[in-house]
Amino acid sequence: MAVIALLIGFSFIIAVGFLAAFLWAVKSGQYDDKYTPSVRMLFDDNDTIK
């Protein structure tokens, strides 16, 4: 029974760690993509054709 309580405690700590990493990534601008890479292929890039 003590092992189950220990595993639940560790999983809670890991979940809080992942939440903190996600919030840090959002706050630092990791997901602020104004110019989506999936749309770049729709535009002509005349610099590569010479």
N, C-alpha and C positions, 0 to 999 in steps of 0.2 A: 504494500500500500504506500509505503514511503517513497518507493521508486516512481510511482505514478505522480505523486505530488511534486517530486523533483523534476520529472519530465515536463509537467505542466508549467512549472516555474521557469525552466529553461526555454520552453517554447514561447512563453510570454515575453521573456527578455529578448529573444531573437525577433519576435514580431515587432516589439517596440524599436529595436534597432533598424529593421527594414522601414518602418514608418518614419523614423528620424532621417534615414538616408533619402527617402523619397521627398520628404519636406525640404531637406537641404537642396536637393536637385531642382525642385520647383522654384525655390527662393533664389538660387544662383542663376536661373535663366536657362537651365538645361532644355526645357521644353518650349522656349520661346522661338519658334521657327516661323518667321514672317514670310520666307520665300521657300516654300515646300520643295524639297528635292524631287519628289515624284512628278512635279509639274515642269521641271526644268527641261525635260526632253521635248516638250511641246513648242519651245521657242527655238528659232534659228540661232546658231552660233557661227557667225561668219568668220571668226578668228581662226577656226580650225581648217577652213577651206581656203587654200592658197594656190 
